[in-house]
């Protein structure tokens, strides 16, 4: 992030969603392998939106 970057409500929202998904993954809070893969896919998508990858 640059020095002129404004941290917005949407940035905070994405961070909280990302945190929640990572916690679900680490706790094993999913029903199937397909759901685990979907969580991982969503994590990658959010990280991409946030410029983390």
Secondary structure by P-SEA (a helix, b strand, c coil): ccccccccaaaaaaaaaaaaaaaaaaacccccaaaaaaaaaaaaaaaaaaccc
